[in-house]
């Protein structure tokens, strides 16, 4: 794995957890609280925050797709995980495994060259 692919995976991993937590926060604090009480001022900022994080997740996912040469099936899986509340947490776990495997493979290649 080259440095560009590793950094693309790392960026996707960094954004997956906040994106995964922003959706349930929007559902719980934004939607539910606005319906059961007079607290409706949280809906707009949480919606904007979640929207920005979701778009960034999509952009970073496309970046990983092109740089890491992922199959379409894997890209669709990660996109669907972004649609499920807390799905990005599982995606982060999978990305951690890919990132670790890539680092180990890069170290093995460097050791073989030396």
N, C-alpha and C positions, 0 to 999 in steps of 0.2 A: 504494500500500500504506500503510495507516495504522500508527500506532505499536504498536497491540495485535497486529496481524498480524505485524509485523516482530519484535516481542519473542517471540511464540509460535514463529516459525520459528527464531529464535536459540536459544531454550531447547531445542528439538528437536535442533538442530545440536550444541549443547554436550553433550547426553546421548548422542548417537549414537555417538561415538567410544569413550567408556568402556564403553558397552554392547557395542559390537562387539568390544572387546578382552577383556572379562570372560568371554565364552563360551569362546573358545579357551583362556584361562587356566584356566578350570574344567575343560575337557576334558583339557588337558595336565598341569597341575600337580595337579589334584584326582583325576581318574579314573586316568590312566596311572600316576602315581607311587604311588598307593595300591595298585595292582595288582602293580607290579613291585618294590616295596620296602615297608618298614614305615612309610613316611611317609604317614599317613592323617589327620593333623591339619589339613591344608589344605582338605580337602573341604568341611567345614561353613562356614568363613568365606567361602570363594570362592563357594559355593552361595548363601549369604545375600546377598552383595554382588551377584552376578549377578541374583538374583531382584529385589532392590530396583531395580537399574538397569533391568531389563526392564519392571517395572511403571511406573516413571517414564517410560520411553520410550513405553509405550502411552498413558499419560495425556497426555503432551505431544503425541503424534500425534493423539489425539482433539481436543485443543485447537486444533491447527493445522487440522485438518479443518473444524471449525466456524468458525474465524475467517478462514481463507484461502479457504474455500469450494472446497476441492479436490474433484475427482471421486473417486468410490469406487475407481476403478481405480488411481489414484495412491496412495491410502491403503493399499490392499491390497498394492501393490508395496513400500511402505516397511515394512509389517508383515512381509512375507515376507523382506525384507532383514535384519530383526532376527532372524529364525530361522536364517539362514545364518551360519556363522562368518566374520568379517570383512566381512559384508554391510553393516554400518552404516558402514563406511569409504566405500563407494561411495555410500551414502545421504547421507553428509556432503558428498560432492562435489556431488551433485545439489542438495542444500539450499543449498550455497554459491552455485551458479548462480542459484537462485530468489531468494536473499537479495540478491545483487548486482543482479539485474534489478529487484527491487522498489525498491531504493535509487535506482537510476538513474531509474526511472519517477517516483518521488516528487520527486526533484530537478528533473526536467523539468517536472512540474506546478507546482512552486514558481517556477521560472524563467518559466513562461508567465503566472503571476499577477502577477509583478513588472513 
